[in-house]
Amino acid sequence: MPNRSPGPVHRDPQKGGRIIVPAGRRSGSRNKSVSVVRAVVRSAAARFFTVVWFAAVLVLALGGHDIPVLGIVVGLVLLFLSLLVTAATEPADALSVATGPARRRVWVQLALVAVFIALTGWNNLAFHNVTAEDAAIPLWTPMTRWLQRVGEEWFGEGLGNFVVNPTTYVLLPLLVLALAAARPSTLGFGKGHRVGRALLICCAIPLAWFAYTLIGGHQTIVRLSGRFASNFMQNGFLEEFLFRGLLQTRLRLIAGPGWALVGQALVFGVWHLGSGYASTDHAGLLPAIAITIVQQSLLGLALGILFERTRNLLVPSVVHIALNSMG
């Protein structure tokens, strides 16, 4: 029999030895999906997310708050589509958890990412009138207010976020992470994997919806194009870079892919705390956190899976923009 390649070789982060990952045979889509489901069931990270998610639902139910059924359905559908994507893609090569000086460098990068997530989360709270009107963070608040004015001068009244968000979600974090020795190719800008297949799987429903609304006269192509542009400039790709490109990739180097997926999803949900307050009529911190976990964390988990399987930001960004544009 001909010799088979042993597959990629990786370092064991604990023993410093080598791990040989067998190439193996590619299994069919059905078998691959079943294997993924079994792996998820056995995953401690997945079980942890499930417990937290159901606890959040319980908080809303016991507090007499409306449970966002539509948001849950959308999240579950996207999770199902992400499962289909796993059947149409191959997992990324095993990546050792960073050790030694590399691990310390990743921790520094993660701390910097956490700072930007906290600062932009503060902006989210201010946008939804959760913070006091005169509350401010030195340097950060004056800078964002100046960017807001610049945005309104360039794009029109009420469109200041067209400058604020790209600057604070992408440009500044990217610059700071580059100075902290993070390579752009490791932040979601690397070569994609089966991107076309993933887009076809995930965008079939949104495309059908957009076609229905256009043909039925419910909206015009100009209005729809405006929605796409607004979501691209204010969230979409910008949030995907912040949470999948920065947070998920740094967590993956420290804790592995499973806990990275769950961690970024929960942080992504709580980061929307401002909208959580708005959705619960400012009833308090606990219900606001609960509703963000029930809705946004579920979406964040699915988007994180798409990022993990396609290996760059294109698919989750397009899906994110499409979902927001359907609303």
C-alpha positions in Angstrom: 0.0 0.0 0.0 1.2 3.5 -0.7 2.4 5.5 2.3 -0.1 8.1 3.5 0.9 11.5 4.8 0.6 11.7 8.5 -1.0 15.2 8.3 0.0 18.5 9.8 2.3 18.5 12.8 1.7 20.7 15.8 3.3 21.4 19.2 1.7 20.1 22.3 1.2 23.3 24.5 1.6 21.3 27.7 4.6 19.0 26.9 6.3 20.8 24.1 6.1 17.6 22.1 4.6 17.0 18.7 1.0 16.1 17.9 0.5 14.4 14.5 -3.0 15.1 13.2 -4.0 12.3 10.9 -5.3 13.3 7.5 -8.0 10.7 7.5 -10.8 10.4 4.9 -13.4 13.0 4.3 -16.8 11.9 5.5 -20.1 12.6 4.0 -22.1 15.7 4.9 -24.6 13.8 7.0 -21.9 11.9 8.9 -20.0 15.2 9.4 -23.1 16.9 10.8 -23.7 14.0 13.2 -20.1 14.2 14.3 -20.4 17.9 15.0 -23.6 17.5 17.0 -22.0 14.7 19.1 -18.9 16.9 19.7 -21.1 19.8 20.8 -23.1 17.6 23.2 -19.8 16.4 24.8 -18.4 20.0 25.0 -18.2 21.6 28.4 -18.3 25.0 26.7 -21.5 24.2 24.9 -23.1 22.9 28.1 -22.0 26.0 29.9 -23.6 28.3 27.2 -26.8 26.2 27.3 -27.1 26.6 31.1 -26.5 30.4 31.0 -28.9 30.8 28.1 -31.8 28.9 29.8 -31.0 30.8 33.0 -31.5 34.1 31.1 -34.8 32.8 29.7 -35.9 31.9 33.3 -35.0 35.4 34.5 -37.2 37.0 31.9 -40.1 34.6 32.5 -40.0 35.0 36.3 -39.7 38.8 36.0 -42.8 39.0 33.8 -40.9 40.3 30.8 -41.7 39.4 27.3 -39.5 36.6 25.9 -38.2 37.6 22.4 -39.7 34.6 20.5 -38.9 36.0 17.1 -35.3 36.8 18.0 -34.9 33.3 19.4 -36.3 31.7 16.2 -33.9 33.8 14.1 -31.0 32.7 16.2 -32.0 29.0 16.1 -32.4 29.2 12.3 -29.0 30.8 12.0 -27.5 28.1 14.3 -29.0 25.4 12.1 -27.5 27.1 9.0 -24.2 27.2 10.7 -24.5 23.5 11.2 -25.0 23.1 7.5 -21.9 25.2 6.9 -19.9 22.8 9.1 -21.0 20.0 6.8 -19.9 21.9 3.8 -16.5 22.9 5.2 -13.4 21.3 6.7 -12.3 22.3 10.2 -9.3 24.6 10.5 -5.9 23.0 11.2 -5.4 22.3 14.8 -3.8 25.4 16.5 -1.8 25.0 19.7 -2.8 27.3 22.6 -0.1 29.9 22.9 2.6 29.3 25.5 5.5 31.2 27.0 6.2 34.7 25.7 3.6 34.2 22.9 0.9 33.6 25.5 1.8 36.7 27.5 1.7 38.7 24.3 -1.8 37.3 23.5 -3.0 38.2 27.0 -1.8 41.8 26.4 -3.7 41.9 23.1 -6.8 40.5 24.8 -6.6 43.1 27.5 -6.5 45.8 24.8 -9.5 44.3 23.0 -11.4 44.3 26.3 -10.7 48.0 26.7 -12.2 48.8 23.3 -15.2 46.5 23.9 -15.8 48.3 27.2 -15.4 51.8 25.7 -17.7 51.0 22.7 -20.2 49.4 25.1 -20.3 52.6 27.0 -21.2 54.4 23.8 -24.0 51.9 23.3 -25.3 52.6 26.8 -25.2 56.4 26.1 -27.0 55.9 22.8 -29.9 54.2 24.6 -29.9 56.9 27.3 -28.8 54.5 30.0 -26.0 56.7 31.3 -26.4 60.2 32.7 -26.5 62.9 30.1 -23.4 64.6 31.5 -21.5 61.3 32.1 -18.2 61.2 30.3 -15.0 59.2 30.0 -11.9 61.4 29.8 -10.4 61.6 26.3 -12.8 59.0 25.0 -16.0 60.9 25.2 -14.6 64.1 23.8 -13.1 62.2 20.9 -16.3 60.3 20.0 -18.3 63.6 20.2 -15.9 65.2 17.8 -16.1 62.2 15.5 -19.9 62.5 15.7 -19.8 66.1 14.6 -17.4 65.2 11.7 -19.8 62.4 10.6 -22.8 64.6 10.6 -20.9 67.2 8.6 -19.9 64.6 6.0 -23.0 62.4 5.8 -25.8 64.5 7.3 -27.7 65.0 10.5 -28.1 61.9 12.6 -25.4 60.0 10.7 -22.5 60.7 12.9 -22.0 57.0 13.6 -20.9 56.6 10.0 -17.6 58.0 11.3 -17.7 57.1 15.0 -18.2 53.4 14.6 -15.7 52.6 11.9 -13.1 54.6 13.8 -13.8 53.1 17.3 -14.7 49.5 16.3 -12.0 49.0 13.6 -9.4 51.6 12.9 -8.2 52.4 16.4 -8.3 48.7 17.6 -6.6 47.5 14.5 -3.8 50.1 14.9 -3.4 49.3 18.6 -3.3 45.5 18.0 -0.8 46.0 15.2 1.4 47.8 17.7 0.9 44.9 20.1 2.4 42.5 17.4 -0.9 41.0 16.1 -0.8 40.2 12.4 -3.8 41.3 10.3 -4.0 37.8 8.8 -4.8 36.4 12.3 -7.6 39.0 12.9 -10.0 37.7 10.3 -8.3 39.0 7.2 -6.7 35.7 6.2 -7.6 33.4 3.3 -11.1 32.2 3.5 -12.3 28.6 3.3 -15.5 27.5 1.3 -16.7 31.1 1.5 -19.0 30.7 -1.6 -20.7 27.6 -0.2 -21.2 29.2 3.2 -22.7 32.4 1.6 -25.1 30.3 -0.5 -26.3 28.4 2.5 -26.7 31.4 4.8 -28.0 34.0 2.4 -30.7 32.0 0.5 -33.4 33.0 3.0 -32.5 36.7 3.2 -32.2 36.9 -0.6 -35.6 35.3 -0.9 -37.0 37.8 1.6 -35.5 40.8 -0.2 -36.9 39.6 -3.5 -40.3 39.2 -2.0 -40.4 42.7 -0.5 -39.2 44.2 -3.7 -41.5 42.4 -6.0 -44.4 42.9 -3.6 -43.7 46.7 -3.5 -43.1 46.7 0.2 -39.9 48.6 -0.3 -37.8 50.1 -3.1 -34.3 49.2 -4.3 -33.2 52.6 -3.1 -34.5 52.1 0.4 -33.0 48.6 0.6 -29.7 49.9 -0.6 -29.8 52.5 2.1 -30.4 49.8 4.7 -27.4 47.9 3.4 -25.2 51.0 3.5 -26.3 52.0 7.0 -25.8 48.6 8.5 -22.3 48.3 6.8 -21.2 51.7 8.2 -22.7 51.3 11.7 -22.5 47.6 12.7 -22.2 44.6 10.3 -18.6 44.2 9.5 -17.5 46.6 12.3 -19.0 44.4 15.0 -17.8 41.3 13.3 -14.2 42.6 13.4 -14.4 43.6 17.0 -15.9 40.4 18.3 -15.0 37.7 15.9 -11.8 39.1 14.3 -10.3 40.4 17.6 -12.0 38.8 20.6 -12.6 35.3 19.3 -9.2 34.9 17.7 -7.4 36.0 20.9 -9.6 33.8 23.1 -8.9 30.9 20.8 -5.2 31.2 21.3 -5.7 31.1 25.1 -8.6 28.7 25.6 -9.1 26.9 22.4 -12.0 27.2 19.8 -14.9 25.9 22.0 -14.5 28.3 24.9 -13.6 31.1 22.4 -16.9 30.6 20.7 -18.9 30.7 23.9 -16.9 33.6 25.4 -17.2 35.9 22.5 -20.9 35.1 22.1 -21.7 36.0 25.7 -19.6 39.1 25.6 -21.2 40.1 22.3 -24.6 39.7 24.0 -23.9 41.7 27.1 -22.2 44.4 25.0 -25.7 45.2 23.7 -26.8 46.1 27.2 -28.1 49.4 26.0 -30.6 47.8 23.7 -31.3 45.3 26.5 -32.4 48.2 28.8 -34.6 49.6 26.0 -36.2 46.2 25.3 -37.1 45.7 29.0 -38.3 49.3 29.6 -35.3 50.1 31.8 -36.5 47.5 34.4 -33.0 46.9 35.7 -29.7 45.4 35.1 -30.6 41.7 35.4 -33.4 41.6 32.9 -31.4 43.8 30.5 -28.5 41.3 30.7 -30.9 38.4 30.3 -32.5 39.6 27.2 -29.2 40.3 25.5 -28.0 36.8 26.3 -31.3 35.3 25.0 -31.1 37.2 21.7 -27.7 38.6 20.8 -25.6 35.9 22.4 -27.5 33.3 20.4 -26.7 35.2 17.2 -23.2 35.8 18.3 -22.7 32.0 18.8 -23.9 31.3 15.2 -21.8 34.1 13.7 -18.8 32.8 15.6 -19.3 29.3 14.2 -19.4 30.8 10.7 -16.2 32.6 11.3 -14.5 29.6 12.8 -15.4 27.4 9.8 -14.8 29.9 7.0 -11.7 31.4 8.6 -12.3 35.1 7.7 -14.8 37.8 8.3 -16.6 37.9 5.0 -19.3 35.4 5.6 -20.3 36.5 9.2 -20.2 40.2 8.1 -22.5 39.6 5.1 -24.9 37.5 7.2 -24.9 40.1 9.9 -25.7 42.9 7.5 -28.4 40.8 5.8 -30.1 40.0 9.1 -30.1 43.6 10.2 -31.4 44.8 6.9 -34.3 42.4 7.1 -35.5 44.1 10.4 
